[in-house]
Amino acid sequence: MNQSDNKNEAYNMQDDLQNQVIDLQMNLAHLEVTVERLDEVIARQDKDIQTLQRQLQLIYKQIEGQDTDNGIAPFDVIADRPPHY
């Protein structure tokens, strides 16, 4: 009976280990999907940031190229601060 108990215990341990490995594999698969999605988001955000930077450069060039006699002064961050700062 002792040998039978040892075999049952060994099978139970093997089943537990197998279940743990399956759980780890499932968690890893979920993590891989999450990383892929995050990578796609980061790539899209990087593209959006680059586009916004180019647009901002064009706006700055347009503002610098305008004559201040026409009533449009260049934007000054310090001078144009709201009074609550």
FIBALO-138761 format. One record per atom (N, C-alpha, C): residue number from 1; residue in three letters; atom name; x, y, z. Coordinates in steps of 0.001 Angstrom, whole numbers, plus 500000, padded with zeros to 6 digits. Layout:
REM residues N
<tifi panu="NUM" seba="ALA" pado="CA" X="X" Y="Y" Z="Z"/>
...
END
This chain:
REM residues 85
<tifi panu="1" seba="MET" pado="N" X="500814" Y="498812" Z="500000"/>
<tifi panu="1" seba="MET" pado="CA" X="500000" Y="500000" Z="500000"/>
<tifi panu="1" seba="MET" pado="C" X="500862" Y="501257" Z="500000"/>
<tifi panu="2" seba="ASN" pado="N" X="501981" Y="501178" Z="500617"/>
<tifi panu="2" seba="ASN" pado="CA" X="502902" Y="502302" Z="500662"/>
<tifi panu="2" seba="ASN" pado="C" X="503410" Y="502642" Z="499265"/>
<tifi panu="3" seba="GLN" pado="N" X="503692" Y="501639" Z="498481"/>
<tifi panu="3" seba="GLN" pado="CA" X="504162" Y="501854" Z="497110"/>
<tifi panu="3" seba="GLN" pado="C" X="503051" Y="502477" Z="496267"/>
<tifi panu="4" seba="SER" pado="N" X="501834" Y="502049" Z="496459"/>
<tifi panu="4" seba="SER" pado="CA" X="500687" Y="502599" Z="495746"/>
<tifi panu="4" seba="SER" pado="C" X="500484" Y="504069" Z="496111"/>
<tifi panu="5" seba="ASP" pado="N" X="500646" Y="504390" Z="497379"/>
<tifi panu="5" seba="ASP" pado="CA" X="500523" Y="505782" Z="497817"/>
<tifi panu="5" seba="ASP" pado="C" X="501620" Y="506648" Z="497196"/>
<tifi panu="6" seba="ASN" pado="N" X="502823" Y="506107" Z="497110"/>
<tifi panu="6" seba="ASN" pado="CA" X="503939" Y="506847" Z="496504"/>
<tifi panu="6" seba="ASN" pado="C" X="503674" Y="507118" Z="495026"/>
<tifi panu="7" seba="LYS" pado="N" X="503096" Y="506109" Z="494341"/>
<tifi panu="7" seba="LYS" pado="CA" X="502795" Y="506289" Z="492917"/>
<tifi panu="7" seba="LYS" pado="C" X="501710" Y="507346" Z="492736"/>
<tifi panu="8" seba="ASN" pado="N" X="500664" Y="507290" Z="493563"/>
<tifi panu="8" seba="ASN" pado="CA" X="499593" Y="508289" Z="493478"/>
<tifi panu="8" seba="ASN" pado="C" X="500125" Y="509695" Z="493757"/>
<tifi panu="9" seba="GLU" pado="N" X="500977" Y="509777" Z="494749"/>
<tifi panu="9" seba="GLU" pado="CA" X="501571" Y="511069" Z="495089"/>
<tifi panu="9" seba="GLU" pado="C" X="502442" Y="511581" Z="493944"/>
<tifi panu="10" seba="ALA" pado="N" X="503174" Y="510703" Z="493313"/>
<tifi panu="10" seba="ALA" pado="CA" X="504018" Y="511086" Z="492179"/>
<tifi panu="10" seba="ALA" pado="C" X="503156" Y="511543" Z="491005"/>
<tifi panu="11" seba="TYR" pado="N" X="502072" Y="510844" Z="490740"/>
<tifi panu="11" seba="TYR" pado="CA" X="501163" Y="511246" Z="489659"/>
<tifi panu="11" seba="TYR" pado="C" X="500525" Y="512601" Z="489957"/>
<tifi panu="12" seba="ASN" pado="N" X="500128" Y="512798" Z="491227"/>
<tifi panu="12" seba="ASN" pado="CA" X="499538" Y="514079" Z="491618"/>
<tifi panu="12" seba="ASN" pado="C" X="500535" Y="515225" Z="491441"/>
<tifi panu="13" seba="MET" pado="N" X="501769" Y="514981" Z="491827"/>
<tifi panu="13" seba="MET" pado="CA" X="502806" Y="516009" Z="491665"/>
<tifi panu="13" seba="MET" pado="C" X="503034" Y="516305" Z="490185"/>
<tifi panu="14" seba="GLN" pado="N" X="503052" Y="515237" Z="489382"/>
<tifi panu="14" seba="GLN" pado="CA" X="503254" Y="515414" Z="487947"/>
<tifi panu="14" seba="GLN" pado="C" X="502088" Y="516188" Z="487340"/>
<tifi panu="15" seba="ASP" pado="N" X="500864" Y="515872" Z="487751"/>
<tifi panu="15" seba="ASP" pado="CA" X="499698" Y="516604" Z="487258"/>
<tifi panu="15" seba="ASP" pado="C" X="499755" Y="518067" Z="487680"/>
<tifi panu="16" seba="ASP" pado="N" X="500150" Y="518314" Z="488919"/>
<tifi panu="16" seba="ASP" pado="CA" X="500268" Y="519695" Z="489399"/>
<tifi panu="16" seba="ASP" pado="C" X="501309" Y="520470" Z="488588"/>
<tifi panu="17" seba="LEU" pado="N" X="502447" Y="519834" Z="488368"/>
<tifi panu="17" seba="LEU" pado="CA" X="503495" Y="520493" Z="487585"/>
<tifi panu="17" seba="LEU" pado="C" X="503037" Y="520746" Z="486156"/>
<tifi panu="18" seba="GLN" pado="N" X="502339" Y="519766" Z="485588"/>
<tifi panu="18" seba="GLN" pado="CA" X="501843" Y="519926" Z="484219"/>
<tifi panu="18" seba="GLN" pado="C" X="500827" Y="521073" Z="484158"/>
<tifi panu="19" seba="ASN" pado="N" X="499950" Y="521172" Z="485145"/>
<tifi panu="19" seba="ASN" pado="CA" X="498977" Y="522265" Z="485189"/>
<tifi panu="19" seba="ASN" pado="C" X="499670" Y="523619" Z="485358"/>
<tifi panu="20" seba="GLN" pado="N" X="500714" Y="523652" Z="486164"/>
<tifi panu="20" seba="GLN" pado="CA" X="501472" Y="524885" Z="486346"/>
<tifi panu="20" seba="GLN" pado="C" X="502146" Y="525305" Z="485043"/>
<tifi panu="21" seba="VAL" pado="N" X="502706" Y="524342" Z="484323"/>
<tifi panu="21" seba="VAL" pado="CA" X="503353" Y="524644" Z="483043"/>
<tifi panu="21" seba="VAL" pado="C" X="502324" Y="525166" Z="482044"/>
<tifi panu="22" seba="ILE" pado="N" X="501151" Y="524548" Z="482020"/>
<tifi panu="22" seba="ILE" pado="CA" X="500092" Y="525005" Z="481107"/>
<tifi panu="22" seba="ILE" pado="C" X="499668" Y="526423" Z="481472"/>
<tifi panu="23" seba="ASP" pado="N" X="499502" Y="526705" Z="482763"/>
<tifi panu="23" seba="ASP" pado="CA" X="499149" Y="528056" Z="483201"/>
<tifi panu="23" seba="ASP" pado="C" X="500219" Y="529064" Z="482794"/>
<tifi panu="24" seba="LEU" pado="N" X="501475" Y="528694" Z="482978"/>
<tifi panu="24" seba="LEU" pado="CA" X="502573" Y="529585" Z="482585"/>
<tifi panu="24" seba="LEU" pado="C" X="502573" Y="529839" Z="481075"/>
<tifi panu="25" seba="GLN" pado="N" X="502320" Y="528806" Z="480298"/>
<tifi panu="25" seba="GLN" pado="CA" X="502274" Y="528958" Z="478845"/>
<tifi panu="25" seba="GLN" pado="C" X="501123" Y="529873" Z="478429"/>
<tifi panu="26" seba="MET" pado="N" X="499981" Y="529722" Z="479088"/>
<tifi panu="26" seba="MET" pado="CA" X="498842" Y="530588" Z="478772"/>
<tifi panu="26" seba="MET" pado="C" X="499138" Y="532042" Z="479148"/>
<tifi panu="27" seba="ASN" pado="N" X="499741" Y="532240" Z="480311"/>
<tifi panu="27" seba="ASN" pado="CA" X="500106" Y="533597" Z="480728"/>
<tifi panu="27" seba="ASN" pado="C" X="501117" Y="534209" Z="479767"/>
<tifi panu="28" seba="LEU" pado="N" X="502069" Y="533419" Z="479336"/>
<tifi panu="28" seba="LEU" pado="CA" X="503068" Y="533903" Z="478393"/>
<tifi panu="28" seba="LEU" pado="C" X="502427" Y="534291" Z="477067"/>
<tifi panu="29" seba="ALA" pado="N" X="501479" Y="533490" Z="476609"/>
<tifi panu="29" seba="ALA" pado="CA" X="500787" Y="533803" Z="475354"/>
<tifi panu="29" seba="ALA" pado="C" X="500019" Y="535117" Z="475477"/>
<tifi panu="30" seba="HIS" pado="N" X="499353" Y="535319" Z="476601"/>
<tifi panu="30" seba="HIS" pado="CA" X="498627" Y="536574" Z="476825"/>
<tifi panu="30" seba="HIS" pado="C" X="499587" Y="537760" Z="476878"/>
<tifi panu="31" seba="LEU" pado="N" X="500719" Y="537567" Z="477534"/>
<tifi panu="31" seba="LEU" pado="CA" X="501712" Y="538635" Z="477614"/>
<tifi panu="31" seba="LEU" pado="C" X="502279" Y="538975" Z="476233"/>
<tifi panu="32" seba="GLU" pado="N" X="502501" Y="537966" Z="475409"/>
<tifi panu="32" seba="GLU" pado="CA" X="503011" Y="538213" Z="474061"/>
<tifi panu="32" seba="GLU" pado="C" X="502016" Y="539027" Z="473245"/>
<tifi panu="33" seba="VAL" pado="N" X="500730" Y="538702" Z="473362"/>
<tifi panu="33" seba="VAL" pado="CA" X="499700" Y="539459" Z="472645"/>
<tifi panu="33" seba="VAL" pado="C" X="499676" Y="540900" Z="473146"/>
<tifi panu="34" seba="THR" pado="N" X="499772" Y="541074" Z="474456"/>
<tifi panu="34" seba="THR" pado="CA" X="499769" Y="542418" Z="475038"/>
<tifi panu="34" seba="THR" pado="C" X="500967" Y="543226" Z="474556"/>
<tifi panu="35" seba="VAL" pado="N" X="502123" Y="542611" Z="474522"/>
<tifi panu="35" seba="VAL" pado="CA" X="503328" Y="543307" Z="474063"/>
<tifi panu="35" seba="VAL" pado="C" X="503189" Y="543700" Z="472596"/>
<tifi panu="36" seba="GLU" pado="N" X="502641" Y="542823" Z="471776"/>
<tifi panu="36" seba="GLU" pado="CA" X="502443" Y="543140" Z="470361"/>
<tifi panu="36" seba="GLU" pado="C" X="501484" Y="544322" Z="470205"/>
<tifi panu="37" seba="ARG" pado="N" X="500404" Y="544330" Z="470978"/>
<tifi panu="37" seba="ARG" pado="CA" X="499451" Y="545444" Z="470906"/>
<tifi panu="37" seba="ARG" pado="C" X="500098" Y="546747" Z="471361"/>
<tifi panu="38" seba="LEU" pado="N" X="500846" Y="546679" Z="472443"/>
<tifi panu="38" seba="LEU" pado="CA" X="501526" Y="547883" Z="472936"/>
<tifi panu="38" seba="LEU" pado="C" X="502554" Y="548390" Z="471921"/>
<tifi panu="39" seba="ASP" pado="N" X="503231" Y="547474" Z="471265"/>
<tifi panu="39" seba="ASP" pado="CA" X="504200" Y="547850" Z="470238"/>
<tifi panu="39" seba="ASP" pado="C" X="503512" Y="548581" Z="469092"/>
<tifi panu="40" seba="GLU" pado="N" X="502330" Y="548089" Z="468700"/>
<tifi panu="40" seba="GLU" pado="CA" X="501572" Y="548747" Z="467633"/>
<tifi panu="40" seba="GLU" pado="C" X="501143" Y="550151" Z="468057"/>
<tifi panu="41" seba="VAL" pado="N" X="500712" Y="550280" Z="469300"/>
<tifi panu="41" seba="VAL" pado="CA" X="500294" Y="551590" Z="469811"/>
<tifi panu="41" seba="VAL" pado="C" X="501476" Y="552552" Z="469835"/>
<tifi panu="42" seba="ILE" pado="N" X="502610" Y="552091" Z="470301"/>
<tifi panu="42" seba="ILE" pado="CA" X="503796" Y="552939" Z="470368"/>
<tifi panu="42" seba="ILE" pado="C" X="504233" Y="553356" Z="468971"/>
<tifi panu="43" seba="ALA" pado="N" X="504209" Y="552437" Z="468032"/>
<tifi panu="43" seba="ALA" pado="CA" X="504595" Y="552765" Z="466655"/>
<tifi panu="43" seba="ALA" pado="C" X="503654" Y="553815" Z="466069"/>
<tifi panu="44" seba="ARG" pado="N" X="502344" Y="553660" Z="466316"/>
<tifi panu="44" seba="ARG" pado="CA" X="501372" Y="554630" Z="465816"/>
<tifi panu="44" seba="ARG" pado="C" X="501567" Y="555995" Z="466482"/>
<tifi panu="45" seba="GLN" pado="N" X="501804" Y="555992" Z="467785"/>
<tifi panu="45" seba="GLN" pado="CA" X="502026" Y="557249" Z="468492"/>
<tifi panu="45" seba="GLN" pado="C" X="503299" Y="557933" Z="468014"/>
<tifi panu="46" seba="ASP" pado="N" X="504342" Y="557157" Z="467741"/>
<tifi panu="46" seba="ASP" pado="CA" X="505583" Y="557734" Z="467232"/>
<tifi panu="46" seba="ASP" pado="C" X="505342" Y="558395" Z="465882"/>
<tifi panu="47" seba="LYS" pado="N" X="504587" Y="557733" Z="465035"/>
<tifi panu="47" seba="LYS" pado="CA" X="504256" Y="558296" Z="463726"/>
<tifi panu="47" seba="LYS" pado="C" X="503451" Y="559586" Z="463887"/>
<tifi panu="48" seba="ASP" pado="N" X="502474" Y="559573" Z="464802"/>
<tifi panu="48" seba="ASP" pado="CA" X="501669" Y="560768" Z="465055"/>
<tifi panu="48" seba="ASP" pado="C" X="502525" Y="561913" Z="465592"/>
<tifi panu="49" seba="ILE" pado="N" X="503439" Y="561608" Z="466495"/>
<tifi panu="49" seba="ILE" pado="CA" X="504319" Y="562640" Z="467054"/>
<tifi panu="49" seba="ILE" pado="C" X="505195" Y="563242" Z="465969"/>
<tifi panu="50" seba="GLN" pado="N" X="505743" Y="562411" Z="465095"/>
<tifi panu="50" seba="GLN" pado="CA" X="506579" Y="562924" Z="464010"/>
<tifi panu="50" seba="GLN" pado="C" X="505765" Y="563825" Z="463087"/>
<tifi panu="51" seba="THR" pado="N" X="504538" Y="563434" Z="462790"/>
<tifi panu="51" seba="THR" pado="CA" X="503667" Y="564258" Z="461948"/>
<tifi panu="51" seba="THR" pado="C" X="503376" Y="565588" Z="462626"/>
<tifi panu="52" seba="LEU" pado="N" X="503071" Y="565553" Z="463905"/>
<tifi panu="52" seba="LEU" pado="CA" X="502791" Y="566785" Z="464646"/>
<tifi panu="52" seba="LEU" pado="C" X="504021" Y="567689" Z="464716"/>
<tifi panu="53" seba="GLN" pado="N" X="505196" Y="567107" Z="464860"/>
<tifi panu="53" seba="GLN" pado="CA" X="506421" Y="567903" Z="464887"/>
<tifi panu="53" seba="GLN" pado="C" X="506656" Y="568600" Z="463546"/>
<tifi panu="54" seba="ARG" pado="N" X="506410" Y="567884" Z="462457"/>
<tifi panu="54" seba="ARG" pado="CA" X="506567" Y="568507" Z="461135"/>
<tifi panu="54" seba="ARG" pado="C" X="505563" Y="569640" Z="460952"/>
<tifi panu="55" seba="GLN" pado="N" X="504324" Y="569408" Z="461385"/>
<tifi panu="55" seba="GLN" pado="CA" X="503308" Y="570445" Z="461271"/>
<tifi panu="55" seba="GLN" pado="C" X="503676" Y="571662" Z="462112"/>
<tifi panu="56" seba="LEU" pado="N" X="504189" Y="571422" Z="463295"/>
<tifi panu="56" seba="LEU" pado="CA" X="504593" Y="572522" Z="464173"/>
<tifi panu="56" seba="LEU" pado="C" X="505751" Y="573308" Z="463560"/>
<tifi panu="57" seba="GLN" pado="N" X="506688" Y="572624" Z="462950"/>
<tifi panu="57" seba="GLN" pado="CA" X="507799" Y="573314" Z="462280"/>
<tifi panu="57" seba="GLN" pado="C" X="507280" Y="574192" Z="461148"/>
<tifi panu="58" seba="LEU" pado="N" X="506321" Y="573678" Z="460388"/>
<tifi panu="58" seba="LEU" pado="CA" X="505742" Y="574480" Z="459301"/>
<tifi panu="58" seba="LEU" pado="C" X="505028" Y="575714" Z="459859"/>
<tifi panu="59" seba="ILE" pado="N" X="504314" Y="575549" Z="460950"/>
<tifi panu="59" seba="ILE" pado="CA" X="503623" Y="576687" Z="461562"/>
<tifi panu="59" seba="ILE" pado="C" X="504642" Y="577716" Z="462042"/>
<tifi panu="60" seba="TYR" pado="N" X="505708" Y="577266" Z="462679"/>
<tifi panu="60" seba="TYR" pado="CA" X="506746" Y="578197" Z="463139"/>
<tifi panu="60" seba="TYR" pado="C" X="507361" Y="578953" Z="461963"/>
<tifi panu="61" seba="LYS" pado="N" X="507613" Y="578237" Z="460879"/>
<tifi panu="61" seba="LYS" pado="CA" X="508192" Y="578897" Z="459701"/>
<tifi panu="61" seba="LYS" pado="C" X="507223" Y="579933" Z="459135"/>
<tifi panu="62" seba="GLN" pado="N" X="505932" Y="579619" Z="459122"/>
<tifi panu="62" seba="GLN" pado="CA" X="504947" Y="580574" Z="458624"/>
<tifi panu="62" seba="GLN" pado="C" X="504890" Y="581807" Z="459525"/>
<tifi panu="63" seba="ILE" pado="N" X="504923" Y="581581" Z="460837"/>
<tifi panu="63" seba="ILE" pado="CA" X="504868" Y="582713" Z="461774"/>
<tifi panu="63" seba="ILE" pado="C" X="506124" Y="583564" Z="461658"/>
<tifi panu="64" seba="GLU" pado="N" X="507277" Y="582941" Z="461547"/>
<tifi panu="64" seba="GLU" pado="CA" X="508528" Y="583694" Z="461421"/>
<tifi panu="64" seba="GLU" pado="C" X="508571" Y="584476" Z="460117"/>
<tifi panu="65" seba="GLY" pado="N" X="507955" Y="583917" Z="459086"/>
<tifi panu="65" seba="GLY" pado="CA" X="507973" Y="584572" Z="457784"/>
<tifi panu="65" seba="GLY" pado="C" X="506989" Y="585718" Z="457663"/>
<tifi panu="66" seba="GLN" pado="N" X="506053" Y="585823" Z="458593"/>
<tifi panu="66" seba="GLN" pado="CA" X="505068" Y="586897" Z="458517"/>
<tifi panu="66" seba="GLN" pado="C" X="505654" Y="588210" Z="459011"/>
<tifi panu="67" seba="ASP" pado="N" X="505160" Y="589253" Z="458436"/>
<tifi panu="67" seba="ASP" pado="CA" X="505603" Y="590602" Z="458812"/>
<tifi panu="67" seba="ASP" pado="C" X="504820" Y="591034" Z="460046"/>
<tifi panu="68" seba="THR" pado="N" X="505533" Y="591532" Z="461059"/>
<tifi panu="68" seba="THR" pado="CA" X="504865" Y="591970" Z="462284"/>
<tifi panu="68" seba="THR" pado="C" X="504082" Y="593254" Z="462065"/>
<tifi panu="69" seba="ASP" pado="N" X="504316" Y="593967" Z="460978"/>
<tifi panu="69" seba="ASP" pado="CA" X="503559" Y="595179" Z="460680"/>
<tifi panu="69" seba="ASP" pado="C" X="502122" Y="594850" Z="460299"/>
<tifi panu="70" seba="ASN" pado="N" X="501845" Y="593619" Z="459926"/>
<tifi panu="70" seba="ASN" pado="CA" X="500492" Y="593214" Z="459548"/>
<tifi panu="70" seba="ASN" pado="C" X="499613" Y="592921" Z="460761"/>
<tifi panu="71" seba="GLY" pado="N" X="500137" Y="593125" Z="461951"/>
<tifi panu="71" seba="GLY" pado="CA" X="499340" Y="592939" Z="463145"/>
<tifi panu="71" seba="GLY" pado="C" X="499498" Y="591590" Z="463819"/>
<tifi panu="72" seba="ILE" pado="N" X="500301" Y="590710" Z="463294"/>
<tifi panu="72" seba="ILE" pado="CA" X="500514" Y="589408" Z="463920"/>
<tifi panu="72" seba="ILE" pado="C" X="501947" Y="589361" Z="464440"/>
<tifi panu="73" seba="ALA" pado="N" X="502056" Y="589301" Z="465748"/>
<tifi panu="73" seba="ALA" pado="CA" X="503386" Y="589245" Z="466367"/>
<tifi panu="73" seba="ALA" pado="C" X="503758" Y="587791" Z="466616"/>
<tifi panu="74" seba="PRO" pado="N" X="505042" Y="587492" Z="466607"/>
<tifi panu="74" seba="PRO" pado="CA" X="505455" Y="586123" Z="466916"/>
<tifi panu="74" seba="PRO" pado="C" X="505036" Y="585746" Z="468331"/>
<tifi panu="75" seba="PHE" pado="N" X="504766" Y="584491" Z="468520"/>
<tifi panu="75" seba="PHE" pado="CA" X="504335" Y="583999" Z="469827"/>
<tifi panu="75" seba="PHE" pado="C" X="505516" Y="583979" Z="470775"/>
<tifi panu="76" seba="ASP" pado="N" X="505310" Y="584569" Z="471952"/>
<tifi panu="76" seba="ASP" pado="CA" X="506345" Y="584585" Z="472981"/>
<tifi panu="76" seba="ASP" pado="C" X="505767" Y="583914" Z="474221"/>
<tifi panu="77" seba="VAL" pado="N" X="506339" Y="582792" Z="474618"/>
<tifi panu="77" seba="VAL" pado="CA" X="505801" Y="582007" Z="475728"/>
<tifi panu="77" seba="VAL" pado="C" X="505798" Y="582817" Z="477020"/>
<tifi panu="78" seba="ILE" pado="N" X="506868" Y="583542" Z="477276"/>
<tifi panu="78" seba="ILE" pado="CA" X="506969" Y="584288" Z="478530"/>
<tifi panu="78" seba="ILE" pado="C" X="506005" Y="585478" Z="478535"/>
<tifi panu="79" seba="ALA" pado="N" X="505964" Y="586224" Z="477463"/>
<tifi panu="79" seba="ALA" pado="CA" X="505126" Y="587421" Z="477407"/>
<tifi panu="79" seba="ALA" pado="C" X="503644" Y="587069" Z="477338"/>
<tifi panu="80" seba="ASP" pado="N" X="503297" Y="585962" Z="476762"/>
<tifi panu="80" seba="ASP" pado="CA" X="501901" Y="585602" Z="476582"/>
<tifi panu="80" seba="ASP" pado="C" X="501383" Y="584652" Z="477659"/>
<tifi panu="81" seba="ARG" pado="N" X="502059" Y="584598" Z="478800"/>
<tifi panu="81" seba="ARG" pado="CA" X="501594" Y="583754" Z="479901"/>
<tifi panu="81" seba="ARG" pado="C" X="500318" Y="584316" Z="480501"/>
<tifi panu="82" seba="PRO" pado="N" X="499394" Y="583458" Z="480851"/>
<tifi panu="82" seba="PRO" pado="CA" X="498171" Y="583942" Z="481510"/>
<tifi panu="82" seba="PRO" pado="C" X="498522" Y="584549" Z="482865"/>
<tifi panu="83" seba="PRO" pado="N" X="497709" Y="585471" Z="483383"/>
<tifi panu="83" seba="PRO" pado="CA" X="498044" Y="586156" Z="484633"/>
<tifi panu="83" seba="PRO" pado="C" X="498068" Y="585264" Z="485872"/>
<tifi panu="84" seba="HIS" pado="N" X="497436" Y="584098" Z="485823"/>
<tifi panu="84" seba="HIS" pado="CA" X="497412" Y="583251" Z="487018"/>
<tifi panu="84" seba="HIS" pado="C" X="498711" Y="582504" Z="487234"/>
<tifi panu="85" seba="TYR" pado="N" X="499703" Y="582661" Z="486377"/>
<tifi panu="85" seba="TYR" pado="CA" X="500989" Y="581992" Z="486583"/>
<tifi panu="85" seba="TYR" pado="C" X="501865" Y="582804" Z="487474"/>
END
